[in-house]
Amino acid sequence: MGAQGQDRWTRSGVRLRRVSQREGRWNWLFVPGGPGLGSESVLGLARAADVPGTVWLVDLPGDGSNRGMPEVPDHPYDRWPDVLAEAAQALDEVVMVGHSTGGMFILSVPELEGQLVGMVLVSSAPHAGWCPSFARWAEARPIRGLDTAAGDYARNPNDETLRTLTLAAAPWNFTPEGLAAGRAALEDLAYCHDAVAWADAHFDDTYQARWKPHNRRHRRLHSLTLCNRRVRRRGSVRSLGRIRGYRGA
Protein backbone atom coordinates (compact mmCIF):
# COMPACT_ATOMS: atom_id res chain seq x y z
CA MET A 1 0.00 0.00 0.00
CA GLY A 2 1.35 3.39 -0.96
CA ALA A 3 1.20 6.27 1.51
CA GLN A 4 1.44 10.08 1.37
CA GLY A 5 0.92 11.86 4.69
CA GLN A 6 -2.33 10.56 6.16
CA ASP A 7 -3.44 9.10 2.81
CA ARG A 8 -2.89 5.45 1.88
CA TRP A 9 -3.70 3.56 -1.30
CA THR A 10 -4.19 -0.13 -1.94
CA ARG A 11 -2.65 -1.77 -4.99
CA SER A 12 -5.82 -1.07 -7.04
CA GLY A 13 -6.10 2.55 -5.98
CA VAL A 14 -8.55 2.50 -3.04
CA ARG A 15 -7.67 5.51 -0.88
CA LEU A 16 -7.84 5.49 2.92
CA ARG A 17 -7.65 8.80 4.77
CA ARG A 18 -7.32 8.85 8.54
CA VAL A 19 -9.76 11.19 10.28
CA SER A 20 -9.21 10.50 13.97
CA GLN A 21 -7.61 8.05 16.37
CA ARG A 22 -8.73 7.12 19.88
CA GLU A 23 -7.87 4.31 22.20
CA GLY A 24 -9.16 1.02 20.83
CA ARG A 25 -8.17 -1.68 18.37
CA TRP A 26 -10.86 -1.21 15.72
CA ASN A 27 -10.47 0.48 12.34
CA TRP A 28 -13.70 2.13 11.19
CA LEU A 29 -13.87 2.53 7.40
CA PHE A 30 -16.54 4.99 6.21
CA VAL A 31 -17.67 4.18 2.66
CA PRO A 32 -19.62 7.08 1.09
CA GLY A 33 -22.81 6.96 -0.91
CA GLY A 34 -23.36 8.41 -4.35
CA PRO A 35 -21.17 7.39 -5.99
CA GLY A 36 -19.77 10.57 -7.47
CA LEU A 37 -19.64 12.64 -4.26
CA GLY A 38 -16.42 11.45 -2.64
CA SER A 39 -15.78 10.57 0.97
CA GLU A 40 -16.06 14.22 1.99
CA SER A 41 -19.82 13.61 1.96
CA VAL A 42 -19.51 11.46 5.11
CA LEU A 43 -16.79 13.48 6.81
CA GLY A 44 -19.25 15.06 9.24
CA LEU A 45 -20.55 11.66 10.28
CA ALA A 46 -17.03 10.28 10.60
CA ARG A 47 -15.98 13.18 12.82
CA ALA A 48 -19.07 12.86 15.01
CA ALA A 49 -18.68 9.11 15.49
CA ASP A 50 -17.51 8.69 19.06
CA VAL A 51 -16.11 5.20 18.58
CA PRO A 52 -13.04 3.44 19.98
CA GLY A 53 -10.17 3.05 17.54
CA THR A 54 -9.21 4.76 14.28
CA VAL A 55 -11.65 6.33 11.81
CA TRP A 56 -10.89 6.31 8.07
CA LEU A 57 -12.56 7.71 4.95
CA VAL A 58 -12.66 5.39 1.92
CA ASP A 59 -12.59 6.49 -1.73
CA LEU A 60 -12.80 3.88 -4.46
CA PRO A 61 -10.45 4.51 -7.41
CA GLY A 62 -11.92 7.10 -9.73
CA ASP A 63 -14.45 8.46 -7.22
CA GLY A 64 -14.52 11.92 -5.69
CA SER A 65 -11.08 13.48 -5.58
CA ASN A 66 -9.34 10.11 -5.90
CA ARG A 67 -8.54 10.72 -9.56
CA GLY A 68 -5.53 11.73 -11.61
CA MET A 69 -3.03 10.33 -9.14
CA PRO A 70 -0.23 7.85 -9.84
CA GLU A 71 -1.75 5.40 -7.34
CA VAL A 72 -5.02 5.22 -9.33
CA PRO A 73 -5.03 2.90 -12.40
CA ASP A 74 -5.94 4.07 -15.90
CA HIS A 75 -9.20 2.10 -15.81
CA PRO A 76 -10.30 2.71 -12.22
CA TYR A 77 -13.81 1.23 -12.44
CA ASP A 78 -12.84 -2.20 -13.76
CA ARG A 79 -12.95 -3.81 -10.31
CA TRP A 80 -15.75 -1.81 -8.68
CA PRO A 81 -16.97 -2.55 -6.04
CA ASP A 82 -14.84 -5.66 -5.41
CA VAL A 83 -11.81 -3.50 -4.57
CA LEU A 84 -13.39 -2.83 -1.19
CA ALA A 85 -11.89 -6.17 -0.14
CA GLU A 86 -8.44 -4.60 -0.49
CA ALA A 87 -9.39 -1.86 1.96
CA ALA A 88 -10.50 -4.46 4.50
CA GLN A 89 -7.28 -6.41 4.03
CA ALA A 90 -5.11 -3.32 4.54
CA LEU A 91 -5.97 -2.96 8.24
CA ASP A 92 -6.78 -5.12 11.26
CA GLU A 93 -10.10 -5.37 13.13
CA VAL A 94 -12.07 -3.57 10.42
CA VAL A 95 -15.61 -2.27 10.86
CA MET A 96 -17.11 -0.90 7.61
CA VAL A 97 -19.68 1.88 7.78
CA GLY A 98 -21.60 2.18 4.51
CA HIS A 99 -23.80 5.17 3.72
CA SER A 100 -26.51 4.71 1.08
CA THR A 101 -24.87 3.19 -2.02
CA GLY A 102 -21.71 2.68 0.01
CA GLY A 103 -23.62 0.14 2.08
CA MET A 104 -24.88 -1.52 -1.09
CA PHE A 105 -21.32 -1.77 -2.37
CA ILE A 106 -20.32 -3.50 0.88
CA LEU A 107 -23.17 -6.00 0.54
CA SER A 108 -22.11 -6.69 -3.06
CA VAL A 109 -18.69 -8.03 -2.04
CA PRO A 110 -19.13 -11.45 -0.35
CA GLU A 111 -15.40 -11.67 0.39
CA LEU A 112 -15.94 -9.05 3.09
CA GLU A 113 -17.90 -11.47 5.25
CA GLY A 114 -14.71 -13.17 6.38
CA GLN A 115 -12.72 -9.94 6.66
CA LEU A 116 -14.90 -7.66 8.80
CA VAL A 117 -15.46 -7.75 12.53
CA GLY A 118 -18.48 -5.48 12.19
CA MET A 119 -20.65 -3.57 9.72
CA VAL A 120 -22.91 -0.50 10.00
CA LEU A 121 -25.41 0.44 7.29
CA VAL A 122 -26.79 3.99 7.16
CA SER A 123 -29.77 4.69 4.86
CA SER A 124 -28.92 1.73 2.65
CA ALA A 125 -30.89 -1.18 1.11
CA PRO A 126 -30.52 -4.92 0.34
CA HIS A 127 -31.61 -4.64 -3.32
CA ALA A 128 -32.69 -2.17 -6.02
CA GLY A 129 -36.39 -2.58 -5.26
CA TRP A 130 -36.47 0.84 -3.59
CA CYS A 131 -36.15 2.66 -6.94
CA PRO A 132 -39.81 2.48 -8.11
CA SER A 133 -41.13 3.61 -4.74
CA PHE A 134 -38.65 6.47 -4.74
CA ALA A 135 -39.84 7.54 -8.20
CA ARG A 136 -43.41 7.73 -6.89
CA TRP A 137 -42.22 9.58 -3.80
CA ALA A 138 -40.35 12.11 -5.95
CA GLU A 139 -43.29 12.73 -8.28
CA ALA A 140 -45.40 13.65 -5.26
CA ARG A 141 -42.77 16.15 -4.05
CA PRO A 142 -41.75 18.35 -6.99
CA ILE A 143 -38.95 20.85 -6.48
CA ARG A 144 -38.89 24.10 -8.42
CA GLY A 145 -35.97 24.17 -10.87
CA LEU A 146 -35.11 20.49 -10.51
CA ASP A 147 -36.41 19.47 -13.94
CA THR A 148 -34.25 22.15 -15.55
CA ALA A 149 -31.16 20.95 -13.70
CA ALA A 150 -31.96 17.33 -14.60
CA GLY A 151 -32.38 18.28 -18.25
CA ASP A 152 -29.07 20.13 -18.31
CA TYR A 153 -27.34 17.11 -16.77
CA ALA A 154 -28.96 14.73 -19.27
CA ARG A 155 -27.84 16.86 -22.23
CA ASN A 156 -24.35 17.60 -20.94
CA PRO A 157 -23.33 15.20 -18.16
CA ASN A 158 -20.20 16.44 -16.40
CA ASP A 159 -18.98 17.20 -12.90
CA GLU A 160 -20.43 20.71 -12.83
CA THR A 161 -23.93 19.80 -14.06
CA LEU A 162 -23.92 16.93 -11.54
CA ARG A 163 -23.12 19.44 -8.81
CA THR A 164 -25.95 21.74 -9.95
CA LEU A 165 -28.41 18.82 -10.04
CA THR A 166 -27.44 17.61 -6.57
CA LEU A 167 -27.82 21.10 -5.10
CA ALA A 168 -31.21 21.48 -6.78
CA ALA A 169 -32.37 18.23 -5.16
CA ALA A 170 -31.16 19.20 -1.68
CA PRO A 171 -34.72 19.57 -0.25
CA TRP A 172 -35.18 15.82 -0.79
CA ASN A 173 -32.03 14.99 1.14
CA PHE A 174 -32.13 17.20 4.23
CA THR A 175 -34.54 18.08 6.97
CA PRO A 176 -36.06 21.56 6.58
CA GLU A 177 -34.12 22.85 9.56
CA GLY A 178 -30.88 21.45 8.16
CA LEU A 179 -31.36 22.50 4.52
CA ALA A 180 -29.15 25.59 4.57
CA ALA A 181 -26.29 23.74 6.27
CA GLY A 182 -26.83 20.81 3.93
CA ARG A 183 -26.52 22.94 0.82
CA ALA A 184 -23.36 24.49 2.21
CA ALA A 185 -21.93 21.00 2.78
CA LEU A 186 -22.77 19.97 -0.78
CA GLU A 187 -21.15 23.02 -2.37
CA ASP A 188 -17.56 21.85 -2.06
CA LEU A 189 -17.82 18.09 -2.63
CA ALA A 190 -15.60 16.45 -5.25
CA TYR A 191 -18.29 15.64 -7.81
CA CYS A 192 -17.45 12.92 -10.30
CA HIS A 193 -19.79 12.22 -13.21
CA ASP A 194 -17.76 9.24 -14.43
CA ALA A 195 -18.49 7.37 -11.19
CA VAL A 196 -22.21 8.12 -11.54
CA ALA A 197 -22.16 6.90 -15.14
CA TRP A 198 -20.54 3.62 -14.06
CA ALA A 199 -23.22 3.04 -11.43
CA ASP A 200 -26.02 3.90 -13.86
CA ALA A 201 -24.69 1.40 -16.39
CA HIS A 202 -23.52 -1.44 -14.13
CA PHE A 203 -25.08 -1.29 -10.68
CA ASP A 204 -28.17 0.77 -9.88
CA ASP A 205 -30.90 -1.21 -11.63
CA THR A 206 -29.53 -4.70 -10.98
CA TYR A 207 -28.15 -4.43 -7.44
CA GLN A 208 -28.87 -7.35 -5.11
CA ALA A 209 -27.02 -8.02 -1.87
CA ARG A 210 -24.71 -11.01 -2.22
CA TRP A 211 -24.18 -11.65 1.48
CA LYS A 212 -25.52 -10.75 4.91
CA PRO A 213 -23.90 -10.93 8.35
CA HIS A 214 -24.85 -14.09 10.18
CA ASN A 215 -21.87 -15.14 12.28
CA ARG A 216 -20.75 -13.96 15.69
CA ARG A 217 -17.89 -11.87 14.34
CA HIS A 218 -20.36 -9.26 13.04
CA ARG A 219 -21.50 -7.47 16.16
CA ARG A 220 -24.47 -5.16 16.43
CA LEU A 221 -23.04 -1.64 16.74
CA HIS A 222 -25.65 0.75 18.10
CA SER A 223 -23.40 3.74 18.83
CA LEU A 224 -23.36 4.88 15.20
CA THR A 225 -27.15 5.24 15.21
CA LEU A 226 -26.91 7.77 18.01
CA CYS A 227 -24.10 9.62 16.25
CA ASN A 228 -26.15 9.75 13.04
CA ARG A 229 -28.99 11.48 14.91
CA ARG A 230 -26.54 14.05 16.21
CA VAL A 231 -25.21 14.80 12.74
CA ARG A 232 -28.69 15.02 11.21
CA ARG A 233 -29.59 17.74 13.67
CA ARG A 234 -26.58 19.65 12.38
CA GLY A 235 -27.77 19.37 8.78
CA SER A 236 -26.37 16.08 7.58
CA VAL A 237 -27.67 14.07 4.66
CA ARG A 238 -30.74 11.89 4.98
CA SER A 239 -29.83 9.96 1.86
CA LEU A 240 -27.69 11.50 -0.87
CA GLY A 241 -28.35 8.40 -2.95
CA ARG A 242 -31.93 9.52 -3.53
CA ILE A 243 -30.94 11.95 -6.27
CA ARG A 244 -29.51 9.10 -8.34
CA GLY A 245 -32.93 7.50 -8.61
CA TYR A 246 -34.41 10.62 -10.21
CA ARG A 247 -34.74 10.66 -13.99
CA GLY A 248 -36.41 14.03 -14.38
CA ALA A 249 -39.03 15.06 -16.92
N, C-alpha and C positions, 0 to 999 in steps of 0.2 A: 504494500500500500504506500503510495506516495504521500508526502505531507508538506504543507507550506503554512507556517504559523499554526493556527488552530484548525486549519482545514486539512482533511485527509481524503484520499481517493482510493477506491479499490481498483483492481486491475482492469475492470470494464468501465471505469469512470464514474461510479457512484461516489458522491461527495458527502462527507460527514463533517459537520461543523459543531464544535463544542460550545454550548451555551452557558452551562453552569456545572459546578461540581460540589457535592456535599458528601458527608460521611455516608458510606454505604457501598455495597459491591455491585449494584445493578447499573446497567447502561440503558438509558431510555432513549429510543430512537423515534423521533417524531417525523412521520411520513405525511407530507401535505396532500391536500385534495387538488382539484383542478382536473387534469394536470394543466400546466401552462401558467401557473401563478408563482411557482417557486416556494421554497421552504420559509421564506419571509412571511408567508400568509399564516403560519402557525407559530411565529416567534412569540407573540403575546401569550399564547397558551403554554408554550414551553417555558417561558420565564415565570409564569404564575404557578407552574406545577411544583408544589412543595413535596418533592419525592426524594427518597434517599438514593444517593449515587450520582452519576453523571448524566446530564441531559445533552442530547445531540439533535441537530437538524439534519435531515436526509434530503438530498437532491439526486434524482436519477439522472443519468447522462443525457444532456440535451434539454433538460427542463430548467425553467427559471433562469438564473444567472450562471448555471453550470454549463456554459457553452463557450466555444472558441478558446479552450484551454488545452495545453498539450496532454493533459491527463484524460481528456474526453476523446473517444474514437471518432473516426470520420462518419460512421454510420451509427449514431448513438442509440437509436430506437430498436435495433435489431434484436436485442435480448430483453426488452421490456415485457412484463415487469419482473421477469425471472432474476434479474440482477440484484433484486433485494436480498437474495440469499447471500450474496457476497458481503453486504453490509452486516448481516447477522453473524457471519463467520469472522468478521474483522475484530470483534470485541467479545468479551466474556459476559455471561449473565445478562443477556439482552432481553429487554421488554420493548416491543414495538407498539407505538401509538399511531394509529391510522385515522386521519380525518377524511371523511367523505370518500372520494375515489382512492385516496391513500389507503384506507381500510380495505377497499375492494381489491386493490393491488396485492395487499398482504394475503388476503384470502384466495388469491389466484396462484399462489406459489406454495404448493404442498410441501416442498423441501423445508419450509420454515417451521413446520410442526415439530421437527426434531431439534431445531436450533434455538427456539425461544423458550424462555422461562416464564413469559407472560405476554399478554396482548391486551390492548385497550382500543376499542372502536368508538369513534366519535362521529355521529351523524352519518353512518355508513349503511350498507345494505348487503344481503347475501346473494342477490341476483339483480338483473336489469329490469325486473318487473315493476319497479317504482316509476319508470319513465312515463307510461300512459297516464297514471294518476297525477303525476306532476304536470303533464300537459293540460289536463282538465283544470287542475288547481291554478295554473298560470292564466288560462283563458278567463277564469272568473276574477282575476286580479290584474287588470291591465295597468300598465305604467306609461304615463305620457312620455313620448320620445323614444320608447324602447324599440318600437317597430322600425323607426328610422335608423337607429344604431345597428339593429340586427340586419337591416338591408345593406347598410354600408359594409358591414363585416362580410356578408355573403358575396358581395360584388368584389371586394378588395380585401381578402383576409390577410392580415398582418398583425404584428405586435401592437401597433397603435390602435387599430380598429377593434382589436380584442379588448384593449384597455378601456376604450370608450363604451363598448357594449357591457362590460362588467360593471363599470360605474353606473351606467343607466339602469341596470338591474339591481342595484344595491338595496332598494326597498324590499325586495324579496328575501334578502339574505341577512338583514339585521332587524332587531327590534326597533320600534319607532324612537325610543329614547336613546338608542345607540347608533342611529343612522348617521349623524354627522361625524362621529368618531370613526364609524365604519368606512365611510367614504374617504376620510383622511388616510386610513390605513391602506385602502386599496390604491391610492394615488401612486405610490412609489414601488409597487410590486414589480418583479422582473417578469413581465408578460412574455409568453412564448407561444406563438401561433402554431409552430411546427409540432409541439407536444400535443396541442388540442387536436390538430389534424390527424395525428397518429391514433389518438383515442377514438375519434369519430370513425375512423376506418377499420380499426382492429379490436376495439374493446367495448365501447359503450353499449351497443345493441345486443351483444352476445354474452356479456359477462355472466358468469355463474361461479359461485364459490367452489373451490376444488378441495377444500379441507375445512374442518372446524375443530376447535380445541376440545379434547375429550380425555386427556390424561392429567395426572396430578401435577405435572410440571407447570401447567398453565393455570396460574392462580387468579382468582377474582380480585381485581384491583379497583377498589371503590374510591380511592382518594382523588383520582383524575376527574371523576364526576363532579365532585365538590369544586375542584379548581376550575372546571369548565363553566360552572355557574358564576363563579367570581369574574371570569373573563367576559362572559356575556353581558354582565352588568356594566362593564367598561366599554362595551361596543364591539365585541368580537363577533365573528361570523356565525350565523346559524348553520348554513350549509352553502359554501361557495360553489359546490358541485351543481346546485340547482340551475345555474345559468346555462350549463352545458346541455341541459335537456330541452332548452327553448329553441324552437326553430324559427320563430317570428312569422310575420304575415307574408 
